[in-house]
Amino acid sequence: MTPPPAWAHLPFFRTDWPPIRARLEAAPGWLPGPGRIFAAFAAVPPQKVRVVILGQDPYPTPGHANGLAFSVAPGIALPRSLANIFAELQGDLGAAPASGDLSSWAAQGVLLLNTSLSVLPGKAGTHAGWGWDRLARQAIAEAQSHGPIAFLLWGNHARKAAAGLPRPQDLVIATAHPSPLSARRGFFGSRPFSRINDWLATQDRSPIEWI
């Protein structure tokens, strides 16, 4: 459970991480597990972040969480929120990935970040009050120090978690969450993927290959 070197300088890892780590070591069985807890940070260094997608906490269903927000391993059936994300991709860009593994997005500079990096199986939100949110805010601020970024804020939790962070030079797309309970309240039809690529084009930056 060693922080990736590119992010290890964040204050969180000096002050908040030692007690959180101790709590995790005393509570085995949490998800996504020690080998994947910092997967989002390992996948993209701060200077390469172009897009931030904020989730809440890892999938609490065993076998689903892989350390990247909304992502699952290849061969895993799509959780309902991810199925709706792919449906919007289909409507926006005419196709969707063949797998729920979003690591290809991360490799292109999409920080798939949950505001809590651990959860107990079957108990959503169980570690939400541990102080993980401070890591999310510090990580976003560090990424911003390297240039403008696009925020995809799906749902009230994401908007609150990012409050005060977006700057005028950043792109903010805030809609309903893609969960089945809210996707039809503004997520479907929002076309976030093409909008991000259009914004990147205005800065002479390459588009994200979402599909």
C-alpha beads as a LAMMPS data file, in Angstrom:
LAMMPS data file: protein, C-alpha beads

211 atoms
210 bonds

1 atom types
1 bond types

-500.0 500.0 xlo xhi
-500.0 500.0 ylo yhi
-500.0 500.0 zlo zhi

Masses

1 110.0

Atoms # bond

1 1 1 0.000 0.000 0.000
2 1 1 2.765 2.398 -1.011
3 1 1 1.656 5.679 -2.628
4 1 1 2.817 6.065 -6.245
5 1 1 5.979 8.213 -6.278
6 1 1 4.484 10.916 -8.518
7 1 1 1.836 11.652 -5.900
8 1 1 3.673 10.766 -2.669
9 1 1 4.564 14.404 -1.912
10 1 1 0.935 15.341 -1.199
11 1 1 0.412 16.385 2.439
12 1 1 -2.221 13.661 2.831
13 1 1 0.429 10.961 2.775
14 1 1 2.308 12.545 5.688
15 1 1 -0.639 13.392 7.890
16 1 1 -3.751 11.393 7.027
17 1 1 -2.461 8.207 5.443
18 1 1 -0.681 6.628 8.473
19 1 1 -3.855 6.420 10.630
20 1 1 -6.003 5.357 7.675
21 1 1 -3.506 2.648 6.802
22 1 1 -3.581 1.408 10.398
23 1 1 -7.386 1.195 10.263
24 1 1 -7.267 -0.723 6.992
25 1 1 -4.705 -3.183 8.344
26 1 1 -6.994 -3.822 11.304
27 1 1 -10.008 -4.476 9.072
28 1 1 -9.113 -7.109 6.437
29 1 1 -11.447 -7.882 3.571
30 1 1 -12.086 -4.334 2.370
31 1 1 -12.303 -3.476 -1.318
32 1 1 -10.563 -3.062 -3.736
33 1 1 -7.741 -4.519 -1.632
34 1 1 -4.138 -3.456 -0.910
35 1 1 -2.864 -4.081 -4.430
36 1 1 -5.422 -1.789 -6.077
37 1 1 -6.110 0.949 -3.542
38 1 1 -3.978 3.552 -5.346
39 1 1 -4.628 2.257 -8.876
40 1 1 -6.085 5.571 -10.064
41 1 1 -2.906 7.403 -9.058
42 1 1 -0.571 4.720 -10.365
43 1 1 -2.267 4.942 -13.775
44 1 1 -1.658 8.643 -14.416
45 1 1 0.878 11.095 -12.933
46 1 1 -0.378 14.578 -12.022
47 1 1 1.256 16.327 -14.972
48 1 1 -0.596 14.031 -17.399
49 1 1 -4.114 14.538 -15.981
50 1 1 -6.477 16.051 -18.529
51 1 1 -9.850 14.919 -17.182
52 1 1 -11.115 14.152 -13.682
53 1 1 -14.115 11.868 -13.209
54 1 1 -15.176 11.803 -9.563
55 1 1 -16.897 8.782 -8.084
56 1 1 -18.002 8.247 -4.503
57 1 1 -16.420 5.031 -3.257
58 1 1 -15.385 1.687 -4.761
59 1 1 -18.038 -0.775 -5.861
60 1 1 -19.022 -2.712 -2.705
61 1 1 -19.816 -5.873 -4.675
62 1 1 -16.894 -8.327 -4.426
63 1 1 -15.200 -8.736 -7.791
64 1 1 -16.276 -5.342 -9.108
65 1 1 -13.937 -2.703 -7.657
66 1 1 -10.548 -2.408 -9.348
67 1 1 -9.327 0.928 -7.990
68 1 1 -10.504 3.055 -10.911
69 1 1 -13.792 4.883 -10.393
70 1 1 -16.685 3.287 -12.321
71 1 1 -14.338 0.679 -13.871
72 1 1 -14.430 -3.115 -13.573
73 1 1 -12.000 -5.797 -14.714
74 1 1 -12.364 -7.325 -18.187
75 1 1 -15.014 -10.037 -18.275
76 1 1 -17.037 -8.604 -15.377
77 1 1 -20.676 -7.786 -16.155
78 1 1 -21.261 -4.049 -16.273
79 1 1 -22.653 -2.524 -13.065
80 1 1 -25.778 -0.517 -13.759
81 1 1 -24.132 2.913 -13.578
82 1 1 -21.384 1.836 -15.953
83 1 1 -23.955 0.361 -18.324
84 1 1 -25.638 3.769 -18.424
85 1 1 -22.286 5.487 -19.022
86 1 1 -21.751 3.199 -22.003
87 1 1 -25.286 3.887 -23.216
88 1 1 -24.505 7.605 -23.182
89 1 1 -21.244 6.926 -24.999
90 1 1 -23.225 5.075 -27.654
91 1 1 -25.594 8.017 -28.024
92 1 1 -22.788 10.579 -27.986
93 1 1 -20.110 8.927 -30.125
94 1 1 -21.934 6.045 -31.781
95 1 1 -20.108 3.222 -29.996
96 1 1 -19.000 2.002 -26.571
97 1 1 -16.034 -0.008 -25.283
98 1 1 -16.184 -3.779 -25.473
99 1 1 -15.205 -4.108 -21.810
100 1 1 -15.924 -2.295 -18.564
101 1 1 -12.195 -1.943 -17.965
102 1 1 -11.522 1.799 -18.188
103 1 1 -7.748 1.575 -17.824
104 1 1 -7.355 2.826 -21.403
105 1 1 -9.023 6.073 -20.325
106 1 1 -6.623 6.388 -17.398
107 1 1 -3.649 5.794 -19.702
108 1 1 -4.745 8.870 -21.675
109 1 1 -4.892 11.179 -18.668
110 1 1 -8.359 10.530 -17.231
111 1 1 -8.099 10.449 -13.435
112 1 1 -10.838 8.001 -12.387
113 1 1 -10.938 9.068 -8.780
114 1 1 -13.253 7.997 -5.981
115 1 1 -13.524 10.384 -3.053
116 1 1 -13.144 7.366 -0.753
117 1 1 -10.627 4.712 -1.786
118 1 1 -11.888 1.817 0.333
119 1 1 -15.170 0.198 1.324
120 1 1 -16.398 -2.909 3.126
121 1 1 -18.062 -5.574 0.958
122 1 1 -21.791 -4.995 0.685
123 1 1 -21.672 -1.784 2.721
124 1 1 -21.433 1.290 0.521
125 1 1 -19.954 4.373 2.149
126 1 1 -18.475 2.593 5.148
127 1 1 -15.108 4.398 4.937
128 1 1 -16.421 7.720 3.655
129 1 1 -15.736 9.513 6.940
130 1 1 -12.119 8.440 7.233
131 1 1 -10.593 11.512 5.591
132 1 1 -10.094 10.140 2.095
133 1 1 -11.808 13.226 0.672
134 1 1 -8.760 15.320 1.576
135 1 1 -6.653 13.189 -0.741
136 1 1 -9.112 13.717 -3.595
137 1 1 -9.023 17.503 -3.220
138 1 1 -5.238 17.640 -2.887
139 1 1 -4.799 15.413 -5.927
140 1 1 -7.093 17.577 -8.053
141 1 1 -5.294 20.746 -6.965
142 1 1 -1.947 19.154 -7.850
143 1 1 -3.224 18.169 -11.291
144 1 1 -4.519 21.702 -11.848
145 1 1 -1.063 23.117 -11.162
146 1 1 0.040 21.567 -14.460
147 1 1 -2.678 23.121 -16.632
148 1 1 -6.426 23.274 -17.297
149 1 1 -8.443 20.117 -16.726
150 1 1 -11.980 18.974 -17.484
151 1 1 -14.242 17.971 -14.611
152 1 1 -16.975 15.382 -15.088
153 1 1 -19.145 15.792 -11.997
154 1 1 -21.942 13.256 -11.982
155 1 1 -24.402 13.763 -9.151
156 1 1 -24.583 15.861 -6.000
157 1 1 -21.773 14.042 -4.221
158 1 1 -19.272 14.808 -6.979
159 1 1 -20.327 18.446 -7.149
160 1 1 -19.929 18.873 -3.388
161 1 1 -16.601 17.031 -3.355
162 1 1 -15.186 19.371 -6.017
163 1 1 -16.737 22.567 -4.664
164 1 1 -14.390 25.518 -5.033
165 1 1 -11.798 23.658 -7.094
166 1 1 -12.723 24.370 -10.748
167 1 1 -11.209 27.559 -12.158
168 1 1 -12.342 29.689 -15.125
169 1 1 -9.838 27.940 -17.394
170 1 1 -11.175 24.491 -16.495
171 1 1 -14.142 22.790 -18.137
172 1 1 -16.940 21.693 -15.816
173 1 1 -19.677 19.308 -16.931
174 1 1 -22.032 18.688 -14.023
175 1 1 -25.093 16.486 -14.532
176 1 1 -27.190 13.902 -12.776
177 1 1 -25.475 10.686 -11.743
178 1 1 -25.555 7.782 -14.241
179 1 1 -27.225 5.466 -11.729
180 1 1 -30.603 3.995 -12.771
181 1 1 -32.294 6.223 -10.181
182 1 1 -31.156 9.486 -11.735
183 1 1 -29.711 8.953 -15.218
184 1 1 -32.893 10.194 -16.921
185 1 1 -32.788 13.445 -14.950
186 1 1 -30.058 14.990 -17.068
187 1 1 -27.288 12.455 -17.525
188 1 1 -28.681 10.917 -20.698
189 1 1 -28.240 13.331 -23.566
190 1 1 -25.546 15.398 -21.846
191 1 1 -22.917 14.283 -24.420
192 1 1 -19.972 14.756 -22.017
193 1 1 -17.443 12.798 -24.053
194 1 1 -17.706 14.793 -27.270
195 1 1 -17.874 18.031 -25.267
196 1 1 -14.583 17.216 -23.549
197 1 1 -12.921 16.416 -26.863
198 1 1 -14.242 19.634 -28.390
199 1 1 -12.781 21.549 -25.432
200 1 1 -9.430 19.791 -25.746
201 1 1 -9.363 20.732 -29.435
202 1 1 -9.677 24.430 -28.548
203 1 1 -6.401 24.051 -26.656
204 1 1 -4.639 22.147 -29.432
205 1 1 -4.589 19.047 -27.263
206 1 1 -5.318 15.558 -28.524
207 1 1 -8.780 14.054 -27.907
208 1 1 -9.504 11.215 -25.533
209 1 1 -10.165 7.934 -27.317
210 1 1 -13.209 6.961 -25.272
211 1 1 -14.086 3.886 -27.335

Bonds

1 1 1 2
2 1 2 3
3 1 3 4
4 1 4 5
5 1 5 6
6 1 6 7
7 1 7 8
8 1 8 9
9 1 9 10
10 1 10 11
11 1 11 12
12 1 12 13
13 1 13 14
14 1 14 15
15 1 15 16
16 1 16 17
17 1 17 18
18 1 18 19
19 1 19 20
20 1 20 21
21 1 21 22
22 1 22 23
23 1 23 24
24 1 24 25
25 1 25 26
26 1 26 27
27 1 27 28
28 1 28 29
29 1 29 30
30 1 30 31
31 1 31 32
32 1 32 33
33 1 33 34
34 1 34 35
35 1 35 36
36 1 36 37
37 1 37 38
38 1 38 39
39 1 39 40
40 1 40 41
41 1 41 42
42 1 42 43
43 1 43 44
44 1 44 45
45 1 45 46
46 1 46 47
47 1 47 48
48 1 48 49
49 1 49 50
50 1 50 51
51 1 51 52
52 1 52 53
53 1 53 54
54 1 54 55
55 1 55 56
56 1 56 57
57 1 57 58
58 1 58 59
59 1 59 60
60 1 60 61
61 1 61 62
62 1 62 63
63 1 63 64
64 1 64 65
65 1 65 66
66 1 66 67
67 1 67 68
68 1 68 69
69 1 69 70
70 1 70 71
71 1 71 72
72 1 72 73
73 1 73 74
74 1 74 75
75 1 75 76
76 1 76 77
77 1 77 78
78 1 78 79
79 1 79 80
80 1 80 81
81 1 81 82
82 1 82 83
83 1 83 84
84 1 84 85
85 1 85 86
86 1 86 87
87 1 87 88
88 1 88 89
89 1 89 90
90 1 90 91
91 1 91 92
92 1 92 93
93 1 93 94
94 1 94 95
95 1 95 96
96 1 96 97
97 1 97 98
98 1 98 99
99 1 99 100
100 1 100 101
101 1 101 102
102 1 102 103
103 1 103 104
104 1 104 105
105 1 105 106
106 1 106 107
107 1 107 108
108 1 108 109
109 1 109 110
110 1 110 111
111 1 111 112
112 1 112 113
113 1 113 114
114 1 114 115
115 1 115 116
116 1 116 117
117 1 117 118
118 1 118 119
119 1 119 120
120 1 120 121
121 1 121 122
122 1 122 123
123 1 123 124
124 1 124 125
125 1 125 126
126 1 126 127
127 1 127 128
128 1 128 129
129 1 129 130
130 1 130 131
131 1 131 132
132 1 132 133
133 1 133 134
134 1 134 135
135 1 135 136
136 1 136 137
137 1 137 138
138 1 138 139
139 1 139 140
140 1 140 141
141 1 141 142
142 1 142 143
143 1 143 144
144 1 144 145
145 1 145 146
146 1 146 147
147 1 147 148
148 1 148 149
149 1 149 150
150 1 150 151
151 1 151 152
152 1 152 153
153 1 153 154
154 1 154 155
155 1 155 156
156 1 156 157
157 1 157 158
158 1 158 159
159 1 159 160
160 1 160 161
161 1 161 162
162 1 162 163
163 1 163 164
164 1 164 165
165 1 165 166
166 1 166 167
167 1 167 168
168 1 168 169
169 1 169 170
170 1 170 171
171 1 171 172
172 1 172 173
173 1 173 174
174 1 174 175
175 1 175 176
176 1 176 177
177 1 177 178
178 1 178 179
179 1 179 180
180 1 180 181
181 1 181 182
182 1 182 183
183 1 183 184
184 1 184 185
185 1 185 186
186 1 186 187
187 1 187 188
188 1 188 189
189 1 189 190
190 1 190 191
191 1 191 192
192 1 192 193
193 1 193 194
194 1 194 195
195 1 195 196
196 1 196 197
197 1 197 198
198 1 198 199
199 1 199 200
200 1 200 201
201 1 201 202
202 1 202 203
203 1 203 204
204 1 204 205
205 1 205 206
206 1 206 207
207 1 207 208
208 1 208 209
209 1 209 210
210 1 210 211
